[in-house]
């Protein structure tokens, strides 16, 4: 946004376009009108103020002085005013934060960086406050990622020595004051994996509000550790799997399912506390990868993925689909602990309590009295009581998929690795044959895809 909304802007120029905190305040109405209840703004601290080979610092990520605000965006009073106005409207304020690095160009324009003494950064004026100069050459090497510099010899992103207790204290004190001074509700932390993991618990405690971190990596095995030390992470592993699956007819659905399962099992809170996305300012837009979308921005790599949204004339008074769902369905954002899904001859019993609790389902009017039924996930057999009311329980969070025994076909037949169970109201578990396992997987996937409901 800008004060003269609608003015042309070419993102490939990489120049400041006049955006400010006051202009956000002036154009704030459309945010709640579209059903949004939070805004995320660029990092707010002072950046290097030069025309570089990569353009101007229009994005806020080239920090020079964390003790001052970015004057291009406004004054401290402007930011306080924005915070006050959006809170009065019931909107949350999230601010981008860069912790691991400062930016610098050589003292003499056009020369290559040869020494950290080329820079004058605040509040860290000494070269001892930073890691020695080395460039990250292998991003899969975690030592390099944490100890070496991003950027290049033309524009260095100088890596802060976050092993130094003095530096740690300074950063923790700074973020605590920043959040309190401007009444910030959440922070989005850039390049989280470029700082040692044991730095983050103290920092996020100093933050004191919600924090979500960018861990730019496709591997669940790497990202999962950060879910244990930061409130939330951007779900890059799922993003990469989604792009690979849906941007090509050669996509691998199995790989996507594997990532989704691994994320749910490995992250501290499953995928509940992750930031899901299809596009953001760090990755190419999805549109260039497929032509199936009717309309949309088609920008690929930076800066083409940062086009001005106001030029499209998009509707600013229509609430999003999610907001409509929530408005007309108060249960949209709630999840029951147990639910039943019925599409005869299948009855599926689901729960989200996990393995540490017991859940009970009471089913009335769905099953026939004295009917023999089978849980095709375990091959346990049951008989419906004479009143037609069935009570089922699970002590480990496992679901149940029930079918009349007369229609199970090749599932849970007598034979390989199958233990026949005496019909009983609660029954016992028995293993599946290989064939039955695959048929059950197909049934379960079919249920998920077609969303049968009771």
N, C-alpha and C positions, 0 to 999 in steps of 0.2 A: 504494500500500500504506500501511497504518497499523498502529500497535501493536495496536489492537483490530480486527483484520481482520474484515470482514463488517458493520461499522457503516455505517449509511446516510450517503450524501453526495449533495448536490444541487449539480451543477457550476454551475448558473445563479446560485448564491449568490456565486460568485467569492471564496470564503474559503479560508483555509488549512484543511486537513483532518487535520492531525496527522502527515503523512508525515515521515520522518526517515531519516538514513543508518543508524541502529541498527535501524529497523523493516525496512529492506531486508535487513540482516544476519540478522534473526530469521526472515524468510520467504524465505530464499535457495534452499532445497532445490528448489523447483519449477522454477527456471530451468534447471539442468542436466537435470532430469528431463524437461523438454519438448524438450531437444536444443539449447538455445541456448548459445552460448559467449562472449557479450559482453552487457553492459548499458550503457545510455546514460542518464545522470542529468542533471537540470536544472542550469543554471549554479549554481555553489556560492558565489559571493561575496555580500557583504552587499547587500541591496536596501533601497529606501525602506520605512520601516516605518509606513505610514499607511493608513487607510481612504480610498481614493480614489473618485472617481465611477465608476471602472472596476473596483472591488473591491480586494481585498488582493493583495499580491504573492505569490501562491501558486505561481507558475511559475518565478520566479528570473530573469526577463529585465529587471527594472527596477533596474539597478545603481546603487548609491550609493557604495560603497567597495570597491575591488578588493583592498585590503590586509587585509580582514577577511572571514570566512566568514559565511554566512547562519545566524544563531543559531536560526532556526526549524527548520532541517534538522539541526543538531547542532554539535558542537565539532570542533576540528581532530583530536583523538584519535579521535572517532567516525568521521571520514572515513578516517583512517589505518587504523583497525580494519576498516572495510568493504573498503578496498583490499586489505589483507592477507588477509582471509578469502576474497574472491572469487578472488584469485590462487592461493591454496592449492588451490582447486577447479578450476584451469585455465581460469578465466573472465577475459576482458579487461574493463577499465574505460574507458569513454568518457565525457567530461564536456562539457557544453554551455558555450560561451564566447561572450560578447558583447564586441565590440571597438569598434564604431563609435560607441557612445553611452552616456550616463549618463541616469538618470531623475530628474525633479524636479517638485515641485508648488510653487505660489507660497508664499512665506513666510506669507502671510495666507490661510488656507483660504477657498475660495469666490471668490477674486479671479482675474483672468486674468493670465497671465505677461506681464510688460512688460520685464523685464531679466534677464540671466543672473546678475546679482548676487543674485537671489532664492535661490540655491542655495549649499550648502556641500558640495562633493564631494571625495573623496579618491581618489588623491593629486593631484588637479588643482583646487585651490581658486580659481584665477584665471580670469577671463573670457577671458583671452588663450589659455588652453589649449583653447578651443572655437571653433568657427566662429560668426560673428555670426548672430543670430537671423533665420531665414527658414524658411518652411514649404515642404515639398515639395508642389508642386501638380501637377507633371507627372512621373510616375515613368519615363517614356520619355526624359526629359531627363537624361542621365548627369551633367551638371554639377550640376543640382539634387539628384540622388540622392546625390552625394558631398559636397556642400557645405552642404546645408540640413538641417533637422531633421525627424525623424519625430515622431509624436504630434500634440498640439494645445495650445491655450491653457490647457486644464484639467490635462493631464498631458503634459509635454514630455519627449521623448527627445532630449536635448541632444547635438548632433553634435560629436564630439571632433576636434580639429585634427590629423589624422594627417599633415599636411604639415610640422608642427613637429618638427625633429630631437629635441628634448628629450622630446616626447610619444612619439615612436617608440621611443626608447631605453627609456623607462619601461615601455611596454607589452611590449617584447621581453624585458626583464629580468623583468617580472612573470610572463609566461607560462612562461618557462624555469624559474623557481623553483617555480611551481605544479605543473608536470608532474613535476619531480623530487621535490618534497616529499611528494606524495601518490601517487607511482608510477602515474601515469596512462598508459594505453596509446594513447589516441587522443582527439582533440577534434573536436567538431562546432561549426563557426563560424557564428554567426548573421549574417544580412544582409551577406553578403560584397560585393555589388555597390555598397554604400553607402560604400566606401572605395576610393581610387585603386588601380589594379592594381599599381603598382610598390611599394606598401607590403607586399604579401603575401609575396614571396619571403623577405625578411628575417624576417618574423614566423614563417612556417612553419619556417624554419631554426632559430629560437629554440625553437619547440615541440619539435623533435627526435623526434617520434613521428608516427604517421599523423594526417592532418587531412582532414576532409571539410567542404565549405562549402555553405551555402545561397545559391544564386543564384536568387532568386525571379523567374523570367522564362520566358516560353513560347518565346522565340526562340533557336534553336540558334546563330545568328550572334552573339548576345551572350554566351551561356553558354560557348561554345567557348574564348574567350580565357582564362577562369579555369581551364580544365583544364590550362593550360600553366604555371600559377603555384601551384596547390594540388594536393595529392595526388589529390583526388577532389571531385566535386560531386554534389549531389542532382539527379537527372535530371528537372527540372521540365518541359522541353519535351516529353519523352515522356509524362509524367504528364498534361499538359493535352490532348495528342492522344488518349491512351487514354480519358480522361473524355469527350471530345467524340464519340469513335467509339462507345463502348459504353453510354452513358447515354441514347441516343436511337436510334430506328429510322431517323432521318435521318443517322446517323453517316457519316463520310467515311473509308473504309478507305484510299483513296489518300493522303489527307493524313497518316494515321498511318504508312504505309509511307514517305512522303517524309521525315517527321521521323526515323524510325528509321534510314534511309539517311544522312541528313545528319549525324546524331549520330555514327554509326559512322565516317563519313569525316572529320568536322571535329574531334572531340575528340582530345586528345593520344594517349590510349590506346584510342580507340574507346569503346565502351560498357562495356569491361571494368572500368574504374575509376570507374564511376558508382554512386550509390546509387539503386536503383530502388524505387519505392513506389507504392501505390495510395491510402493514407491517411496523414496525420500530423496533428500538433496545430495546424498552420497552415492547413489546408484542410478544407472540409466532408467528412464521410464519404461514401463512395460509395453507401451504402444508400439515402439519400433520392432518389437520381437514377434508381434502377431498382427494380422490385419482383420481380426474378427471383431474388434471393437468398433462401434458405430462412430464414435467421436472421442476426442481427447487430445491432450498435449503429447507430442511425439518426440520430445527432446531425448537425446541419447546421453552421452557422457557430459560431465561438467564442462562448460556452463550451460549446455543446451537443455539440461534437465532442470534449470532454474528460471524458466521463462516467467514473465509477468502474468499472473492469473487474471488481473483486472481487464486485460485486453479481450478476453473471451466474452465478456458480458454475461457471465453465468448468473443464474437466479440467486438472489440473496434473501428471499423471503420464504423459501420452502424448506421445511424441516427434513432432515435426512431420514432414510428408511428406518434406521435404528431408533431415532427419536419418535417416529410415528408408532412403532411397535410398543415402545415404552409408554407412550401417552394413552394408548387404547388397551393396553394389556399390562396391568400392574405387576404381573408375575414374570414379565419378559426377562428381567435381570436377576431373577431368583432361581435357585435350583433345588428341587425337592430331594430329600435324602433317599427316597425310594419311589419308583414309578413302574407302571405296567403298560406294556405295548401289546395290543391284540390285533391280529389279522389271521382269522381261522385258516388253517388249523394250528397256527403258531400262537403261543403266549410267551412273551419275553418279560422277565422280571429284572430290573436294573436298579443299581444303587451307587451312590458316590461316597459312601462312608469310609471306604478303604478297608484294609485287612484288620484294623484294630477295634472294630465295633461289630455288634450283631444287629442285623436288620430283619424285619418281619414283613411279609406281604400278606394281605388278606384279600382273597379273590372271591367275589360273589356274582353269580349269574353269567359266568363266562364258560365254566366247565360243566359237563353233565354229571349228575349224581352217579356214583359207583363206576365212573369211567376210569380205565387204566391209562395212565399217562407216563411219558418218559422225558427226563431232562437230557436232551441230546448232547449237552456239553460234558456230562459225566456218565451217562447211561444209567443213572439212578431211576428206579421205577416207583410210582406212587399210585394210589387209588383215591379218587375223589370221594369224600364222605357222602353219606346218603342225603344230607341237606344241600349239597351242591356248593358248599362254602369250603374253600381250600386255604389253609394257612401254611405258608412256606417260610423258611428262615435260612439265613446265611451267616456264618460266623467269621468269614474271612473276606467279605466284600465281593464274592464271586456272583456273577449273574446267573440266571437260569433261563433256558429256552425250552419250553414244554410243548410236546406234541402228543396226540393220542397214539397209543402203542400200535394201533391198527394201521397207521399211515406212515410209520417211520421207515418203511422200505429197508434199504441196506444199512441204515444207521442203527448201531447198537444191536446187531444180530448176534446170535450165538456163534462163537468161533474165536479167531485169533485175538488174544489178549483181552477178551471180554469176560467179565464175571457177572453171571446172572444174579440179579437181586430179587429177593422176595418182595412183592408189592407191599408197601408200607407208607403211611402218611408222610413220613419225613425221609425214609430211605437212606441209603449210603452211596458214596461215590464209587465209580468203577472206571477203569481206563478205557479209552477209545481205540478202535482199530485205526490203522493208518488211513484207510479209505474213509472211515467215519469222521476222522479229524478234518480231512479236506472238504467233505460235504458240509460239515458243521461250519467251517470257515466261510464257505459260500453262502450258507444261510445267514450267518451273522452279518457279512458284508452286505447282503441283499437287504436286510433289515435296516442297516445304517443308511444305505443309499436311498431307499424309498420311504423311510420315515413312517412306518405304520404306527398308528396311534389307537388307543383304546376307545 
